[in-house]
Amino acid sequence: MRVIDSEKIKRTVAQLCFRSNCFLRPDVLAKIKLAYKNEKDKKPRQALGQIIENAKIARCEKMALCQDTGLPIVFIEAGQSVVIKGDLKRAVLQGVVKGYKEDCFRESIVSDPLVRGRSSYAGAVIHTDIVRGDKVKITVMPKGFGCENKSFLRMFLPTTKVQEIKEFVVDSVKLAGPDACPPYVVGIGIGGSADYACLLAKKALLRSVLVSKGAARSLERDLLNRINKLKIGPMGLGGKATCLAVNIETYPTHIAGLPVAVNISCHALRSATAII
Amino acid sequence: MINLLNLSAGDNILFSGIIYTARDQAHKRLAQDIGKGKKLPFDIFGSVIYYCGPTRACRGKVIGSCGPTTSSRMDEFTPLLLKKGLKAMIGKGRRSREVVAAIKKHKAVYLLAPAGCGALVSKCVKQAKPVAYPDLGPEQILRLEVENLPLIVAIDRMGRSIYG
């Protein structure tokens, strides 16, 4: 058994909050630079140029890439041979507050979704998973709500043709239109239960946007082409880059169902990971 | 200074001047104040509203990251504010049919700021002063003095839109 102090978890989470909010993921930046290179149309090219410049300013000045420093989504993969000394959940929540406070990020969380009231840093969403080994892997994903508001879930029939799923995904992006900071990364979860499909869609956004692999590879490629034919473009200004990547995660599901969830990310797709 | 009302949809401009931040909850309160016949916390006639809730100003900076938020969430309050003399709005994304009609009726303009580029926009803010609703935290109204803020005209005074 390996013992990890919850204080260490707290410090690591705080650091991940800083890293994810101020440094654009290298894979995302590479895709945006590629889109910039390929864009000939002046207006969308200028918008892509601003995104690249923004990433540079954020990195140099240690400033949040986007004022919407999001609802922090924290993924924890705890090795089954690890014993956490102290309160793990509390350490994660406190780590988020510490990181967000120290780096002057935005208080974007209201404690009661109906009453609303004064916003704060308290209330990160935590997903935990037990895995083999003696390590703890922590990922922080600050998810902005401009794009989170454009999420969709549909429970398809098990006899549904793939074509219908494709139309659902493309329509979801069409509905998001220029509002949620394109060019987008589209995360898709297929299978599991209603809740699990949504989680898969979010986890799909954690995967590098540079690699397309697995059984859904051809579907990812096809959807990317279809979405880019929408010509929404950066800031809705048209051009080639509406979507940087489509990432799909799948999971076994029930014989009676076929859940499909779409979780869209803006171009500021942020996440950072550490292994303790 | 640029006359915002002479602009056409699709124009690129660099804006310098005074703008007021206001997003969801501030709009709700402005609308309530108008409903009750109360005086607004700033003179809305001829003013510019920026849909923005910045991060905190850190390490001696004027303001934190301060890009635009999704404009359509403010749509239900916008026609009322335009009626009261609001001249221009800055945000990101589409507007409702009602807002487009109100922009045309009251001869106003809607502009886009660099979406998702809050660090870049912060460089254009020279001064930030709290104006109202401090209890709303990041959603309070701030008076910003901006210089050379890059904007695109999305809907002009004739109701013409770059989104068609």
Contacts between the chains, C-beta under 8 A, distances in Angstrom:
chain1	res1	chain2	res2	distance
A	43	B	12	7.9
A	43	B	152	7.5
A	46	B	12	7.7
A	47	B	114	7.1
A	47	B	115	7.8
A	50	B	114	4.5
A	50	B	117	5.1
A	50	B	120	5.9
A	50	B	150	7.2
A	51	B	114	7.9
A	51	B	116	6.7
A	51	B	117	6.2
A	53	B	117	7.5
A	53	B	120	5.7
A	54	B	114	7.0
A	54	B	116	7.3
A	54	B	117	3.8
A	54	B	118	7.3
A	54	B	119	5.1
A	54	B	120	4.1
A	57	B	119	4.2
A	57	B	120	5.7
A	57	B	122	7.8
A	57	B	123	6.6
A	58	B	65	7.4
A	58	B	119	4.1
A	61	B	119	6.7
A	63	B	55	7.8
A	63	B	58	7.3
A	63	B	61	7.7
A	63	B	64	6.7
A	63	B	65	5.6
A	63	B	118	7.9
A	63	B	119	4.7
A	63	B	122	6.7
A	64	B	55	5.0
A	64	B	64	6.6
A	64	B	65	4.0
A	64	B	118	6.3
A	64	B	119	6.9
A	65	B	65	7.0
A	65	B	116	7.6
A	65	B	118	6.8
A	65	B	119	6.1
A	66	B	65	6.1
A	66	B	67	5.9
A	66	B	116	5.4
A	66	B	117	7.7
A	66	B	118	4.8
A	66	B	119	8.0
A	67	B	52	6.7
A	67	B	53	6.3
A	67	B	54	5.1
A	67	B	55	5.2
A	67	B	64	6.8
A	67	B	65	4.3
A	67	B	66	5.3
A	67	B	67	5.3
A	67	B	69	7.7
A	67	B	118	4.1
A	67	B	138	7.9
A	68	B	53	7.9
A	68	B	67	7.9
A	68	B	69	7.0
A	68	B	118	7.8
A	69	B	55	6.0
A	69	B	65	7.7
A	103	B	58	6.8
A	104	B	55	5.7
A	104	B	56	3.8
A	104	B	57	6.9
A	104	B	58	3.5
A	104	B	59	8.0
A	104	B	64	5.6
A	105	B	55	5.3
A	105	B	56	7.4
A	105	B	64	8.0
A	106	B	53	6.6
A	106	B	54	7.2
A	106	B	55	4.4
A	106	B	56	7.2
A	106	B	64	7.4
A	106	B	65	7.9
A	106	B	138	4.9
A	107	B	137	5.3
A	107	B	138	5.8
A	108	B	53	7.9
A	108	B	138	7.0
A	116	B	25	7.3
A	118	B	135	6.1
A	118	B	136	7.5
A	118	B	137	5.8
A	119	B	137	5.2
A	119	B	138	6.5
A	119	B	139	7.3
A	146	B	69	6.6
A	146	B	70	4.8
A	146	B	92	7.7
A	149	B	70	7.4
A	177	B	93	7.0
A	177	B	94	6.0
A	177	B	163	7.8
A	178	B	92	7.5
A	178	B	93	5.2
A	178	B	94	6.2
A	178	B	163	6.5
A	179	B	70	5.1
A	179	B	71	7.9
A	179	B	72	6.1
A	179	B	92	6.9
A	179	B	93	3.3
A	179	B	94	6.0
A	180	B	70	6.9
A	180	B	93	7.4
A	181	B	92	6.9
A	181	B	115	4.7
A	181	B	116	4.0
A	235	B	92	7.0
A	235	B	112	6.1
A	235	B	114	7.5
A	235	B	115	5.1
A	235	B	152	7.5
A	236	B	93	6.8
A	236	B	94	7.5
A	236	B	112	8.0
A	236	B	162	7.6
A	236	B	163	6.2
A	237	B	152	7.4
A	237	B	162	7.3
A	266	B	115	7.9
A	266	B	116	5.3
A	267	B	116	5.5
A	268	B	116	4.8
